[in-house]
Amino acid sequence: MYNLYTMQRSGNSYKVRLALALLDVPYRAIEIDILQGESRTPEFLAKNPNGQVPLLEVADGRYLAESNAILWYVAIGTPLAPENRLDRADAMQWMFFEQHALEPNIGAAYFWLSLVRGGRELHSYSLEDWMERGYRALQVMENHLATRDYFAAGQLTVADIALFGYTHLAEQCDYDLSGFPAVRAWLGRIEREPRFVAMNQLPPAEAVAATAAAG
Ligand SMILES: N[C@@H](CCC(=O)N[C@@H](CS)C(=O)NCC(=O)O)C(=O)O
């Protein structure tokens, strides 16, 4: 069974939890509170020198970081990972977009406005940029989804899961999605997937037990 180092309120961690849930893959969750510096301890840095979650222990002592790399790792061989060469590259294209255009803006706004007390005041100078660039990314997504149900391969893939992670949090951090009907319909489509789990849903019982044991 996988060990997943995760933080409940981290969108990047949630992507992995969502994929594992949709695939019905059991795992143990080890909660890391980044706000308490738990991703920067010597023990954690020995596992991920970049000091971030999510982190998946794929085999004894072998760790994989970066949410989108982890998504591919868990999804290969399942319907979430397209087989066709172009579909696969297309999915990757959207996952790079997610990391460069969406996550640095909506992810940053979510972190500072929703998770950090006083974050809005601390980062008031960045907010306008996050809003402008975040809306630009949402518009690209809206245009794509206007004629499609999913981002790549005509089906639900890891690209949708990657993009869902922060898009579904946008309204919690000042973005207004009312002008993005195709994006809203796509969010609903994913939420109706069998085995969908919400971000605030706790990991399965065996995972919680493992977290307590690890603590
Ligand atoms: N590109 C990485 C970003 C991971 C990331 O930013 N993780 C945040 C939580 S969402 C984190 O662990 N931050 C703690 C830190 O940087 O100290 C991914 O997609 O996994």
The ligand as an SDF file (V2000), in Angstrom:
LIG
                    3D

 20 19  0  0  0  0  0  0  0  0999 V2000
    4.7490   21.7030   -8.1740 N   0  0  0  0  0  0  0  0  0  0  0  0
    4.4540   21.0440   -6.9460 C   0  0  0  0  0  0  0  0  0  0  0  0
    4.0090   22.0920   -5.9380 C   0  0  0  0  0  0  0  0  0  0  0  0
    3.8250   21.4820   -4.5590 C   0  0  0  0  0  0  0  0  0  0  0  0
    3.5030   22.5560   -3.5330 C   0  0  0  0  0  0  0  0  0  0  0  0
    3.5180   23.7520   -3.8110 O   0  0  0  0  0  0  0  0  0  0  0  0
    3.2010   22.0720   -2.3260 N   0  0  0  0  0  0  0  0  0  0  0  0
    2.8930   22.9690   -1.2600 C   0  0  0  0  0  0  0  0  0  0  0  0
    1.5240   22.6210   -0.6860 C   0  0  0  0  0  0  0  0  0  0  0  0
    0.2530   22.8660   -1.8970 S   0  0  0  0  0  0  0  0  0  0  0  0
    3.9210   22.7820   -0.1570 C   0  0  0  0  0  0  0  0  0  0  0  0
    4.2230   21.6700    0.2150 O   0  0  0  0  0  0  0  0  0  0  0  0
    4.4660   23.8680    0.3750 N   0  0  0  0  0  0  0  0  0  0  0  0
    5.3620   23.8100    1.4900 C   0  0  0  0  0  0  0  0  0  0  0  0
    6.6350   24.5170    1.2490 C   0  0  0  0  0  0  0  0  0  0  0  0
    6.9420   24.9010    0.1050 O   0  0  0  0  0  0  0  0  0  0  0  0
    7.3460   24.6980    2.2320 O   0  0  0  0  0  0  0  0  0  0  0  0
    3.3860   19.9700   -7.1330 C   0  0  0  0  0  0  0  0  0  0  0  0
    2.6030   20.0730   -8.0880 O   0  0  0  0  0  0  0  0  0  0  0  0
    3.3290   19.0060   -6.3530 O   0  0  0  0  0  0  0  0  0  0  0  0
  1  2  1  0
  2  3  1  0
  2 18  1  0
  3  4  1  0
  4  5  1  0
  5  6  2  0
  5  7  1  0
  7  8  1  0
  8  9  1  0
  8 11  1  0
  9 10  1  0
 11 12  2  0
 11 13  1  0
 13 14  1  0
 14 15  1  0
 15 16  2  0
 15 17  1  0
 18 19  2  0
 18 20  1  0
M  END
$$$$
